[in-house]
Amino acid sequence: MSAVYTEENKSVKAQQHQLSNLLKSVQSKIIGQHQLIEHMLVCLLADGHILIEGMPGLAKTRSAKAIADGIEGEFHRVQFTPDLLPSDLIGTEIYIHEKSNFIFRQGPLFNNILLADEINRAPAKVQSALLEAMEEKQVTVGHKSYPLPELYMVIATQNPIEQEGTYNLPEAQLDRFMMHLEVDYPNQHEELLIVELDERRHLISQSEATPVTTIEEVLNARKKILEIYISENLKKYIVSLTTATRNPEKYDRDLAKMIDHGVSPRATIAMIRCSKALAWLRGDEFVTPEHIHSVAPSILRHRLIPSFESEAHGISRNDIVRKLLEVVAIP
């Protein structure tokens, strides 16, 4: 029995090592976005989708492609525009005259990682098609449904400044994104490193696409992550965090003034899955409050609806999450 356990333990450690190497590999190529990349990998391991908010030129596309290359996955970037059609994403049925029937030609949705660039520029019909893909892992054309790859992740971006010609994402779609990540500018030291990296780009361009692990290993890792231990007290703590957004008056008077609507149970599930994935990625055997606090802001901020009073006083969603983590006691 112990020999079997030892072999299984070695296998798990080898998987952790591979995914840890993937993290280091991508972080070595993308300067100044270590937390972004770590959380992107956490979301991949937790089988979720990501919404990234940040200015252009901050390595969002590059990070997504580097992860896809690192797992030998198929990657596609789609620029979302007001004239984009659902068929541009899903694909279309084409009539083959010689065979006297229709065949389905797959669209960009059928890749392992889809980058939906400036998602809020596309109209509601396109967002609805993407919503089905994210939630059901399938698309429907006519009366037929087509399954998407088993490993499937949407990484969507939106610009926080430009609002002209954009459509607000509905709350139902925002809730489908496991994480909302904010990307900031690099500091001066990091920007100098970016310049140096760009000067050496021609020397390392070939090695950038070298896979570190495989899709199969990522799928196996997901199964092992489910076995990561989380205590009943920490499960109750996560539930307390989410229910505190719905009944903030029970926890703190100031918090109650900040929140109009709280988060759904999807946030609870996401925090458990992501804290387990983060613990696994860092080589830990169980979840700690540190893991929960690390992923909580990215999971909660886009699901919270601030009150009018919060917006009037310039209180951000990040401020609300910080207050939430302060007032809900760790058991």
N, C-alpha and C positions, 0 to 999 in steps of 0.2 A: 504493500500500500504506500509506504513512504517513498519507494523508488518511483512509483507512478506519479506521486505528488511532485517529486523533485523534477522529473522530466517535464511535467506540465508547467511547473514554476519557471523552469529554464526557457520554455517556449514563450511564456508571457513576457519574461524579461527581455527576450530577443525581440519581440514585437514592440515593446516599449522603447527599446534601443533604436529600432528602425524609425519609429515615428519621432523620437527625440532628434535623431539625425536629420530627418526631414525638416523639422522646426529650425534646427541650427543652419541647415543648408539654405533655406529660404531667407532667414534673418541675415545671413552673410551677404546676400545679394541685394537686399532691400534695406537701405540705411535709415535708421531713425523711426522705424515702425514696428518695433519688437512686440508691443502689446497687441497691435492690430493683427499681426501674423499669428501670434499665439491663440488669440480668440477665433480667428478664422479656422485654425486647425481644430480647436475645441468644438466649434460648430459642425465641422465636417465629421468628427468622431461622434458627436451627439445626434447626427442625422437631422440637421436643421438648415435653415436658410438665413442669410445675412443682409441687412440694409446698412450701407456705409454712407455717411454724410461727410463731405469734405470738399475743399476747393479742387479745381483741376490740377493735375501735375503732381499729385502726392502719392503716386505708386499704387493706386488701387487696382488698376488693370494688371500691372506688372506682378503684384502680389498674388492675384488670383491665378494668373498664367503659370507662375513659378510653382504654386501648389499643384496645379493640374499636371505640369511636367514631372514633378517629383513623385507622383503616384502613377505615372503612365496613363493619365486620363485624357479624355477628349475635352477640349476647351473651345468655347466660341463666345465672341463678344458681339452684342447687338446694340447699336446706337438707337435708343428709343426716340422717336420723333412724332409730331402730331399726325402725320399721314401714314404711320405704321399700321398694318392690318394684322389681324390674328393669324392669317395664313402665312404671313412673313415669319412668324415664330413657329407655328405648328407644322407647316408644310401643306401640301395640297395633293389632291388626287388628279392624276394625269391619264388621259385616255390613250391607250396604245392601239393604234389602228390594226397592226399586224395580228395582235392577239384578241382584238375586239373586246377588250375589257379595260378597267381602270386599275392603275397601280398607285400606291401611296408613296409620294416622295417626301421623306422626312425633312423637317425644318431644324433650325438651330436648337430648339428645345431638347432634341434627342442627344445632347452631349452630356458628359458627366458633370461638367461645371459650366454654367451659363452666366456670363456677366451681362446684366441688364443695365446698361449705362444711361444715366439720367432717366430713370424709370418713370418719374413724375411728368415727363413730357408726352407720354403715350395716352391715348383716349381710353375710356372705360372698357370698351370691348376687348382691347389688347390686354389690359390689366386683369380682366376676368379670365381670359385664356391662360394667363400666367398663374392666376390664383388656383385654377384647377390642377395645373401641373405641379405646383408647390404642395398642395394639400393631398391630392389623390395619387400623385406620381403616375399620371396617365393623361392623355389628351383625347378629345373626342372630335371626330370629323364625320359629319353626317350622323349615321346611326352606329358607327364603329368606334370602339375605344382602342387606343394603342398604348401599351405600357412603356414607361420611360426606363432608363437604366437603373439598376438596383442602387448604385451609388450615384446620387443626383443631388446637386446643390445649386441654388440660385444665389448669386451675389449681386445685389442691386445697389446702384449708387444714385445719390441725388445731390445737387448743388444747393448749399444753404443760403446763397445770396440771390441768384437769379430766379425770379418768380414769374416773369412774363412768359406766357405760353406754356404754363405748367398746370397740371391737374393734381389736386390734393389726393394723396392715397387714402382710400377709405379705411376706417378703423378695422374692418374685417381683414383687410389685406395686411395692414401693419401688424396685426396680431399673429399672422402666419410667419412673420420673420422672427426666428428664435432670438436673434441679437440685433441690436442697433449700435453700430460702432462709429465713433467720431474720430476723424483724422485731422491732426493739426500739422502746422508747418514744422520742419526740422529746426533744431537750434543751430547756432553758428558753426559749432564743431562738426555736427552731423552733416551740414551742407558742404563743408570742406571735404569730408569723406566721400560725399556723393560726387563731387568734382573729380576727385582722384579715381573713383570707381569708373566714372565715365571715360576718363583718359585711358583706362586699361580695358575698356569694353571689347575691343577687337581681339584681345588675348583670351578672354574668358567666354566669348559668345557661344562657342561650341559646348563647353562644359555645363552651361546653364540648363540645358534641356536634359541632362543626364538624370534618369529616374533614381530615386533613393529607395523607394518601396513600390508596392503594387496596389491596385484596387482591391484585390483579394485580401491582402494583409490588412487594409483599412477596414474591410467588412468583418474580418475575424476579430480585429481589435474592438469593434463596436460590441460584439458579443461578450468579450472579456470585461469591457467597461461596465456592463450591466451587473457584474458580480462584485464591483468595488463596494466596500462596506460603507454605509452611512447610518449613523445611530438614529434611534427613534427620536431622541431629543433634538437632533439637527433637522430631521424631517418636520417635527413640530415647529421648529424655529422658522424654516422656510415657509410653512403654511401661515405662521404668524405674520411674516413679512408681507405676504400677498393679501391676507385678510385685513391687515392694518391699512392697506390702501383703500379698502371698501368701507371700513368703519374706523376712520382715523380718530374720531372723537373719543374712542375708548382708550387711545394710547397717548394722545397729546393734543392740546387745544390749538397750538400753532399749526401742527400738521393738518388738522381738520380744515383750517382756513385755506390751505394750499391746494387741496385736491378736490376736483369736481367729480371725477369718476375713477374708480380703481381698476386694477388689472384682472384679467380672466384666469381661470385655473390653468390655462396653457402656460402662464408665467411660472406657476408652481412646478409643473412638470419640467419645464425648460431649466429651471434652477437646479433641480435634482440631477437631471441628465448632464448639464454642463459642468456642475461641480464635480461629478464623478469623472467626466472626461478630462477635466483639468487635473484632478488628482492622479489619474492614470498617466497622463502625458508627462507629469512631473516626477513620475516614479514612486508616488505615494500609494500606500495600501488601503487608505480609508480617507473619507472626506472630513475636512476640518472647517471651522468658521472662516478661516482665511480664504479657502477655496470659494466659499459661498459669497463672501464680500468682494472677491475679485470679479466674479461673473455677474453679480446682482445688478449693478448700474446698467450694463449693456442689455440686460433682459427686461428691466423694468421701465427704463426711461421713455421708450416709444409707446408703451402701453398705457402709461398714466395720462390722464387728461387734467391739466392744471386748472385751477379756478380762475375766474376773471380777476380776482384780487391778487393772485400770484403774478399774473401777466402784467397787471397794472403797476406792481411794485418791482418788476424786473426779476422775479424769482424764477430761476430756470428749473427745468426738469431734473437736472443734476443736483441742484440744491435740495429739491424735494426728496430725492433718493438718499442723499447724505443725511437729511433730517430723519428719514425713515429708519436708516441703519443705526442712528443714535438712540432713538426712542424705543425701539423693539429690543428687549434684552435677550442676550444669548443665554440659553439655559445651561 
